[in-house]
C-alpha cells in the first residue's frame, strides 16, 4: 500500500488534500430514546471525584437526566416503594450490580484518513464500543465540511457516532500559507463563520500566532496546539497560554518552556526533521534537557499555566511504542480489530508518519522510559495543584487503535499517579470543562444529557475491564475466563449494545481480510 506523509505537521496541514473517508451510514443500532428511561440498581461512579454510590435508579426523560435516586444499601434488598415509578411507554434497564459512569470524552480523536484506509463507521463503532460518547476532532482531517456534516448527523442521532467537535487545523483551506497578521485574523473569522468549534495550531511566526489566538479568543472559540519543532524555539507553551490558547496536545512545547541553559533542543548535528527516526529518537531525550522536577523554573511554568486555567491533554498512549515497541505492536486486539490497511500503515517506513522503526532498539526505549518518568511527574503534579488534565488518544497512528487506545490512556494516567477516581475525572468532567460543555456532559447530574458508560465489573479496581477484549480472570474453580468490556454505551438516552458494536467491527475486519487475503504478520518475519 502506498504510504503518505512526512511529518505530523505536514500531515495535519495537508489534510484537506486527502480524499475524504467513507461517510458513516444511517443509524440502525441502538434503542430509544424513550419518553422515560429508568436505569435500575446501578452503582454510580460520577465524573466529579465522588466515591461510588449505589444502588441508585437514574431516570432519563427523552435525552436528559431527570432524577438520580438512592434506592437502598449494598447487600440489602431494595424496596420497590422507594423507587421511581415507570410511566406508560417508558423503558426499564436492569443494571443491578453494574457500574455506571458519564460518557467518556476523547479529546484527541482523529476520524481516520485515506492513508489509514478505514471508514467512519469502523472508527465510530470502535469508539462507541468503548463508551466514548464525545470526541474532539483536532484538525478536521476529512475536511471541515465533512466533519460538520457528521457532527450534525450525530447530534440528531442519524448515525451511530459520538458527538463531535470540530477543531480546524490553522490555515486549512487557505490557497497559500498564512504569512501576515491580517491574513491570520481573516482566516480565524472565516473559520468561526463556517461553524468550527475551535482551532488546532502547530506553529507559525510569533506575531501570527499572537494575532490568531487573540482573535480566536475574542470570538469565544477554544483552541488546541501541537507545538511542532519547526516553530517551538520561538513559541513554546507559555507563549501560547499567555496569548489565549486553551489546551496543549502531547508534550511538545512544555520541556522547551522549562529550558534554563539552552534555547533549543540539543539536536544531534546530522538531525533531519523529515527523518522520522531522528525526530522521535531525539524527542525521547528532551525532558532530561528541561529544568528538573520541583525546581524554581519548573514551578514557575506550572503555576503560571494553572493560573491561566490551561488544559493539558497529554495523550500518553500515542508514544508508548517508543518505550516498548513489542508490547504495543503485539496488543491482543490487533488480529481481530485492526484493519489490514491500518496495520500496513503502522509498519516501518521512511515516508509514513509515525512509522519510525528504522532501527529502534534498547537505547531508544531506555531514553523514552526516562522521558515518561519526567513527563508523568509534571502532569501528575499539575493535577495535584489544581490544573486540568484530560484524556485523549490520537488513535490511528503508531499501533494505537481507536477505542482501545483511549482505555490505554486511562491506564497511563493511573501509572502517572492519578487515583482511579481522578482518572475518571480526566475522562469525563475535565474534558467537558475543556470543551466548554460542562453544563451538558461530563457528570451525572439532573438536566445534563443522558450519556453513560455501563460495565459489569468495577473499573476502579481494574481499568482493563473497559477494554473491548475484556481481561483475564481466574475463577475459584481454576478456570481461565474473560470478564469485562463495556456492556452498554448510552448517548442521548439511546442504549447501544457495546459488545454488538465491536462484533460489527470484527466482522468488517474479517470481511476485508477474506476479500484481500491479508494476514497480519510481523515485519521481516517469513
C-alpha positions in Angstrom: 0.0 0.0 0.0 1.3 3.4 -0.9 2.2 5.3 2.2 2.0 9.1 2.7 3.1 11.9 4.9 6.5 13.2 6.1 5.6 14.5 9.5 2.7 15.3 11.8 3.0 18.9 10.8 2.7 18.1 7.1 0.1 15.5 8.0 -2.3 18.0 9.5 -1.7 21.0 7.3 -2.3 18.9 4.2 -5.4 17.1 5.5 -7.6 18.9 3.0 -5.6 17.3 0.2 -6.7 13.9 1.4 -9.7 12.2 -0.1 -12.5 12.0 2.5 -13.0 8.7 4.1 -16.3 6.9 3.5 -19.2 8.6 5.3 -21.0 6.9 8.2 -24.2 5.0 7.2 -27.6 5.8 8.6 -28.1 4.5 12.1 -29.6 1.1 12.6 -28.2 0.4 16.0 -29.4 1.4 19.4 -32.8 1.6 21.1 -34.6 4.8 22.2 -34.8 7.4 23.2 -37.9 6.9 25.2 -40.3 9.4 26.9 -38.9 7.8 30.1 -35.9 5.5 30.8 -35.1 4.2 34.2 -31.7 2.6 34.8 -32.3 0.4 37.9 -30.0 -0.6 40.8 -26.7 0.6 39.4 -23.6 1.8 41.3 -22.7 5.3 40.2 -19.1 6.4 39.6 -19.5 10.0 38.8 -17.1 12.3 37.0 -16.8 14.8 39.8 -14.4 12.8 42.0 -17.0 11.5 44.3 -16.7 7.9 45.5 -19.0 5.2 44.2 -22.6 5.3 45.3 -25.3 2.7 45.0 -27.6 1.2 44.3 -29.3 4.2 42.5 -32.0 4.5 40.0 -31.4 7.1 37.2 -34.4 8.5 35.4 -34.0 9.8 31.9 -36.7 11.7 30.1 -36.1 11.8 26.3 -32.3 12.6 26.3 -31.8 14.3 29.7 -31.3 13.2 33.2 -34.5 13.9 35.2 -33.8 12.2 38.6 -31.0 10.4 40.4 -32.3 8.5 43.4 -30.5 6.4 46.0 -32.8 3.4 46.5 -31.1 1.3 49.1 -27.8 -0.1 50.6 -25.3 -2.7 49.3 -26.4 -6.2 50.1 -29.9 -5.2 51.2 -33.0 -6.0 49.3 -34.4 -2.9 47.5 -37.9 -1.9 48.5 -40.0 -1.1 45.4 -41.9 1.5 47.3 -38.7 3.6 47.4 -38.1 3.6 43.7 -39.2 5.9 40.9 -42.3 4.7 39.1 -42.2 3.8 35.4 -44.7 5.7 33.3 -46.7 4.2 30.4 -44.5 3.9 27.3 -41.3 4.0 29.4 -38.3 1.6 29.4 -36.6 -0.1 32.3 -32.9 -1.2 32.1 -31.9 -3.6 34.9 -28.3 -2.7 35.8 -28.3 -4.3 39.2 -24.7 -5.0 40.3 -23.3 -3.0 37.4 -21.3 0.3 37.4 -22.3 3.5 35.6 -20.1 6.4 34.6 -20.6 9.5 32.5 -19.9 9.0 28.8 -16.2 9.2 28.0 -14.7 12.2 26.2 -11.8 11.6 23.8 -10.1 15.0 23.5 -7.9 13.9 20.6 -10.0 11.9 18.2 -8.9 11.9 14.5 -11.7 10.3 12.4 -9.4 8.2 10.3 -7.9 9.2 6.9 -7.2 8.0 3.5 -3.7 6.8 4.5 -5.2 4.5 7.2 -7.8 3.2 4.7 -10.7 2.9 7.2 -14.3 4.0 7.2 -16.1 6.4 9.5 -18.4 3.5 10.6 -15.3 1.5 11.7 -13.9 4.3 13.7 -17.1 5.4 15.3 -18.1 1.9 16.4 -14.7 1.3 18.0 -15.2 4.5 20.0 -18.8 3.8 20.9 -17.9 0.2 21.8 -15.6 1.6 24.4 -18.0 4.1 25.9 -16.7 7.2 24.1 -19.7 9.4 23.6 -17.9 12.7 22.7 -14.8 13.3 20.6 -12.8 16.4 19.6 -11.5 16.1 16.1 -8.3 18.1 16.1 -7.6 19.2 12.5 -10.9 18.3 10.8 -8.9 15.8 8.9 -11.6 14.9 6.3 -12.3 18.5 5.6 -14.3 20.9 7.7 -17.5 20.4 5.7 -17.3 16.6 6.1 -16.8 16.9 9.8 -19.5 19.4 10.3 -21.9 17.3 8.3 -21.2 14.3 10.6 -21.3 16.5 13.6 -24.9 17.5 12.7 -25.9 13.9 11.9 -24.5 12.7 15.2 -26.3 15.5 17.1 -29.6 14.3 15.6 -28.5 10.6 16.2 -28.9 9.8 12.5 -25.7 7.9 12.6 -24.0 5.7 15.2 -21.3 8.0 16.4 -20.0 10.0 19.4 -21.0 13.7 19.4 -18.3 15.6 17.5 -16.5 18.9 18.0 -14.5 20.2 15.0 -11.2 22.0 15.6 -9.9 23.0 12.2 -6.1 23.0 11.5 -4.9 26.6 11.4 -4.6 27.6 7.7 -6.6 24.7 6.5 -8.3 25.6 3.2 -6.1 28.6 2.5 -4.8 28.9 -1.0 -1.3 29.9 0.4 0.5 29.8 3.7 -0.8 32.5 6.1 2.1 35.0 6.3 0.6 38.1 7.7 -1.3 39.2 10.8 -4.2 40.4 8.7 -4.5 37.1 6.9 -4.4 35.2 10.2 -7.3 37.2 11.6 -9.3 36.9 8.4 -8.8 33.1 8.4 -9.9 32.8 12.1 -13.0 34.9 11.4 -13.9 32.8 8.4 -13.3 29.5 10.4 -15.8 30.7 13.0 -18.4 31.7 10.4 -18.2 28.2 8.9 -19.2 26.7 12.2 -16.0 25.3 13.6 -15.8 24.8 17.3 -12.1 25.8 17.5 -8.7 25.7 16.0 -5.7 23.4 16.3 -2.4 25.1 15.8 1.0 23.7 15.0 3.1 26.8 14.9 3.8 30.0 12.9 5.7 33.2 13.3 5.2 34.7 16.8 3.2 37.7 15.6 0.9 35.5 13.5 0.3 33.1 16.5 -0.4 36.1 18.8 -2.9 37.6 16.4 -4.7 34.3 15.6 -5.0 33.2 19.2 -6.2 36.6 20.3 -8.8 36.8 17.5 -10.0 33.2 18.2 -10.4 34.0 21.9 -12.3 37.2 21.1 -14.8 35.1 19.1 -15.4 32.8 22.0 -13.8 29.8 20.4 -11.4 27.3 22.0 -8.1 26.0 20.8 -5.5 23.3 20.9 -1.9 23.1 19.9 0.8 20.6 19.0 3.9 22.8 19.3 5.8 21.4 16.4 9.6 21.5 16.4 9.8 23.8 13.4 8.5 26.7 15.4 8.8 25.8 19.1 12.2 27.6 19.5 10.4 31.0 19.2 6.9 30.0 20.6 6.5 27.5 23.4 3.6 26.6 25.6 4.0 29.6 27.9 3.7 32.0 24.9 0.6 30.1 23.7 -1.1 30.1 27.1 -0.5 33.8 27.6 -1.9 34.6 24.1 -5.1 32.7 24.9 -4.5 29.0 23.9 -6.9 26.9 25.9 -5.2 23.4 25.7 -2.0 21.8 24.6 -1.7 18.4 23.0 1.1 15.8 23.7 4.0 17.5 25.5 5.9 19.4 22.7 6.4 23.0 23.8 6.4 22.2 27.5 10.0 21.0 28.0 11.1 23.9 25.9 9.4 26.3 28.3 11.4 24.7 31.0 14.8 25.2 29.5 17.3 27.1 31.7 20.6 26.6 30.0 19.7 26.5 26.3 17.1 27.9 23.9 16.8 24.9 21.5 16.6 21.2 21.9 20.1 19.6 21.8 19.7 18.1 18.3 22.4 15.8 17.0 24.2 17.6 14.3 23.1 15.4 11.4 19.4 15.6 12.5 16.8 15.9 9.8 13.2 16.7 10.8 11.8 14.7 7.9 13.6 11.6 9.1 11.0 10.1 11.5 13.6 8.1 13.5 15.6 11.3 14.1 12.5 13.2 15.2 11.2 10.6 17.6 14.5 9.2 19.0 15.8 12.7 19.7 12.4 13.7 21.3 13.0 10.9 23.7 15.9 12.8 25.2 14.1 16.1 25.5 12.6 16.0 29.1 16.1 15.4 30.5 17.2 18.8 29.0 14.5 20.7 30.9 14.6 22.0 34.4 14.3 19.2 37.0 11.1 18.5 38.9 10.2 21.0 41.6 13.0 23.4 40.7 12.3 27.1 40.5 11.7 27.2 36.8 9.7 24.0 36.8 7.4 25.5 39.5 7.1 28.9 37.8 5.9 27.4 34.5 3.5 25.0 36.2 2.0 27.7 38.4 1.5 30.2 35.6 -0.2 27.6 33.4 -2.6 26.8 36.2 -3.3 30.4 36.9 -4.2 30.8 33.2 -6.7 27.9 33.5 -4.8 26.0 30.9 -5.6 22.4 30.0 -3.0 19.6 29.3 -4.1 16.8 27.1 -1.1 14.5 27.3 -2.0 11.6 25.0 0.5 9.4 26.8 -0.6 6.3 24.8 0.4 7.5 21.4 4.1 7.5 22.2 4.1 4.2 24.2 5.6 2.2 21.4 8.6 4.4 21.8 9.3 2.9 25.2 8.1 -0.6 24.5 7.6 -1.3 20.8 6.9 -5.1 21.1 4.2 -4.6 23.7 2.4 -2.0 21.6 2.8 -3.9 18.3 1.6 -7.2 19.8 -1.5 -5.9 21.6 -4.1 -8.7 21.6 -6.8 -6.8 19.8 -4.8 -6.2 16.6 -5.6 -9.5 15.0 -9.4 -9.1 15.3 -10.0 -5.4 15.2 -7.2 -3.7 13.2 -8.0 -3.2 9.5 -5.3 -4.6 7.2 -4.8 -1.2 5.6 -4.2 0.4 9.1 -1.8 -2.4 10.1 0.1 -1.7 6.9 0.2 2.0 7.7 1.8 1.3 11.0 4.8 -0.6 9.6 8.4 0.8 9.3 8.6 3.3 6.5 10.6 6.4 5.6 7.6 8.3 4.3 4.7 7.4 6.6 4.1 9.5 9.7 4.8 7.7 13.0 6.4 4.7 11.3 9.8 5.5 12.8 11.0 2.0 13.4 14.0 2.3 11.1 16.4 0.9 13.8 14.5 1.1 17.1 16.2 -0.7 20.0 17.1 -0.8 23.6 18.8 2.6 23.7 15.8 4.5 22.3 13.4 2.6 24.6 15.5 3.4 27.6 15.6 7.1 26.7 11.8 7.1 26.3 11.2 5.4 29.7 13.2 8.2 31.4 11.2 10.7 29.3 7.9 9.2 30.5 9.0 9.4 34.2 9.8 13.1 34.0 6.7 13.9 31.8 4.4 12.0 34.1 5.8 13.7 37.1 4.9 17.1 35.7 1.4 16.0 34.6 0.6 14.4 38.0 1.8 17.4 40.0 -0.1 19.7 37.6 -3.3 17.8 38.6 -2.3 17.9 42.3 -2.1 21.7 42.2 -5.5 22.1 40.6 -4.5 22.0 36.9 -6.9 20.4 34.4 -5.7 17.2 32.7 -7.9 15.5 30.1 -7.8 12.1 28.3 -7.1 12.0 24.6 -5.9 9.1 22.4 -4.7 10.4 19.0 -5.5 6.9 17.6 -4.8 5.8 14.1 -1.0 6.1 14.4 1.9 4.2 16.0 0.0 0.9 16.6 -2.8 2.7 18.6 -6.3 1.6 17.7 -9.4 3.7 18.2 -11.3 3.0 21.4 -8.7 0.5 22.7 -6.1 3.3 22.8 -8.4 5.5 24.8 -8.7 2.9 27.6 -4.9 2.6 27.5 -4.7 6.3 28.0 -6.7 5.9 31.2 -4.3 3.2 32.4 -1.3 5.5 31.7 -2.9 8.3 33.7 -3.2 5.8 36.5 0.5 5.0 36.0 1.4 8.7 36.2 -0.1 8.7 39.8 -3.7 9.6 39.3 -6.2 7.8 41.7 -8.7 5.9 39.6 -11.4 8.5 40.5 -9.1 11.2 39.2 -8.7 9.2 36.0 -12.4 9.2 35.7 -12.5 12.9 36.1 -10.0 13.4 33.3 -12.1 11.1 31.1 -15.3 12.9 31.8 -15.8 16.2 33.6 -12.4 17.6 32.9 -12.9 17.1 29.2 -16.3 18.7 29.3 -14.9 21.7 31.0 -12.1 22.0 28.5 -14.7 21.9 25.7 -16.9 24.5 27.5 -19.7 21.8 27.7 -19.7 21.1 31.5 -23.3 22.3 31.6 -24.3 19.4 29.2 -22.0 16.5 29.7 -19.1 15.2 31.9 -21.0 14.2 35.0 -24.3 12.5 36.0 -26.4 15.5 37.1 -30.1 16.4 36.7 -30.5 18.4 33.5 -27.5 17.1 31.7 -27.5 14.9 28.6 -28.0 11.2 29.2 -24.5 10.0 28.2 -23.4 6.9 30.2 -21.0 4.0 30.2 -22.2 0.8 31.9 -19.9 -2.1 32.7 -20.5 -5.3 34.8 -17.1 -5.1 36.6 -15.7 -2.4 38.8 -13.4 -0.3 36.6 -11.8 1.4 39.6 -10.4 -2.0 40.7 -9.1 -2.7 37.2 -9.3 -0.3 34.3 -8.6 -3.2 31.9 -12.2 -4.3 32.3 -13.1 -1.4 30.0 -11.2 -2.9 27.0 -13.4 -4.3 24.3 -11.4 -7.6 24.7 -12.0 -7.5 28.5 -9.4 -9.0 30.7 -8.4 -12.4 32.0 -9.7 -13.6 35.4 -9.2 -17.0 37.1 -12.3 -18.5 38.8 -12.4 -20.2 42.1 -12.6 -23.5 40.1 -9.2 -22.6 38.5 -10.8 -21.8 35.1 -9.5 -19.0 33.0 -12.2 -16.7 31.9 -12.7 -13.3 30.2 -14.5 -10.6 32.1 -15.4 -7.0 31.3 -15.9 -5.0 28.1 -18.4 -2.1 28.2 -21.9 -3.6 28.4 -23.9 -0.6 27.3 -23.0 2.8 25.8 -25.8 5.3 26.2 -25.8 8.5 24.2 -28.7 11.0 24.3 -30.8 8.4 26.1 -30.2 5.8 23.3 -29.0 2.5 24.5 -26.3 0.8 22.4 -25.1 -2.8 22.9 -21.4 -2.0 23.1 -20.4 -5.6 22.5 -22.5 -5.8 19.4 -20.8 -2.7 18.0 -17.5 -4.4 18.5 -18.8 -7.6 16.8 -19.7 -5.4 13.9 -16.1 -4.1 13.7 -14.8 -7.6 14.0 -17.0 -8.6 11.0 -15.8 -5.7 9.0 -12.1 -6.7 9.6 -12.8 -10.3 8.7 -14.6 -9.4 5.5 -11.7 -7.2 4.5 -9.2 -10.0 5.2 -11.2 -12.5 3.3 -11.5 -10.2 0.3 -7.9 -9.2 0.2 -6.3 -12.5 1.5 -4.4 -10.3 4.0 -2.9 -11.7 7.2 -1.3 -9.7 10.0 2.3 -10.6 10.1 5.3 -9.3 12.0 7.7 -7.2 9.8 10.7 -9.0 8.5 9.4 -12.5 9.5 8.6 -15.2 7.0 
